[in-house]
Amino acid sequence: MPDFVISDLHTCDRGRRDSFHLGGREKRFWKFADYVQAEQGQLYIAGDLADWWQVSYRNWFLNYRGFMDQLARRIAGWIPGNHDGMFLGLARDELPDHPIFGKYRCGPMEIERGGRKILIYHGSEADPYCSSGNPGVGELTAIITGWLEDRYGPRDRWGRWVEDAFLAGLEGLVWLHRHLHRKKQRRQEQIEGMDGLREVDGADAMIYGHTHELGSFEDRLFNSGCWHRDRDSYVRVENDGHIGVWEWTKDCCPMQIEQALI
């Protein structure tokens, strides 16, 4: 019975800022869920199922209630990320009264396959811009880009995703600052931070999302990519403990990917 891990759907309100809702992705998602079921697998969500920085909880729930009704019956667990962590730390009886919150896990999820201890995190835990319980740079950029997407659409005149283009400008400034001060770059810092968490928790491997960049690092770290950009992707764990990164193509077929995180 294989395990499947996805992350970063960033469901919003089915409007212009909701890229999960665009381009037929929702239909492809349910075909992927059917595929997981046909494989007799278990499906986990590694954070940012929703984006409550770009849309209010009320608007999200009203627009995705039916989707979440179905999803609650399909997933084994959902660990919050930095965009859907507003209920993090609350007791079970303090969460909203909907079946999807019965799958809400306030901490890393653990699976064991082939004698390997494998942890599922979101990934923001090692991101200094997004790891605080209060709004940080990451959350503020989500609010700004949500407004831009409502005003101008999800892509700019050059076809780039508005959020990615906005973040690329900020990342350029961060890169220059770190380069001038001889500090580690963010991608290296992120990988070392997640690997450090893996070691502290005594795990053989870790699966996470957050960066939206599908790939692996030395058979220890595996990033599940996202489901709200040009590629829909996931991590698959076999019964013998082998872990691979995969893309769910626009033709609704699984395709294994060999891509390094660094």
PEJODA-V469303 format. One line per field, one symbol per residue. phi: phi as a letter, one per 20 degrees, with the letter a starting at -180 (. if undefined). psi: psi as a letter, one per 40 degrees, with the letter a starting at -180 (. if undefined). burial: + if it has 9 or more other ideal C-beta (glycine too) atoms within 8 Angstrom, else -. A space follows every 50 residues. Layout:
# PEJODA-V469303
phi = ???
psi = ???
burial = ???
This chain:
# PEJODA-V469303
phi = .fdcccblelfccmdfeeffeemmfffffffffffgffeleddcdenlfd ceeebfggffffedgfffgffgeddeabefdedcdfdfnffgfefgebgf ffdfderfecccclmdecdddepfgddfeceffdgcgfffffffffffff edofcefenefgffffffffffffgfffffeldffffffffffffffgff emeebcdbcmemdfrccllcdcdemacbcecdbadddefenfccdcdeff emcfcfcdbefb
psi = hiihhiifdficefadegedeifeddddddddddddddefihhihfifdi gedeiidddddddeddddddddedidihhiaeeffeeheiideeiigidd eeehhgiiihihhfehhhihiddedeheeeeieihadddddddddddddd deieiaeeeihdddddddddddddddddddefiiiddddddddddddddd efidihhibdeehhaihffdhhhebiffadhhiihhhideehhihihhie efihhihhhid.
burial = -++++++++++++---+++++---++-++++++-+++---++++++++++ +++++---+++-+++-++++++-++-+++++++++-+-------+--+++ +-+++--++++-+--++++++++++++--++----+-+++++++++-++- ---+-+----+++++++--++--++-+++-----++++++++++++++-- --+-++++++---++++--+++++++++---+++++++--+-++++++-- -+----+---+-
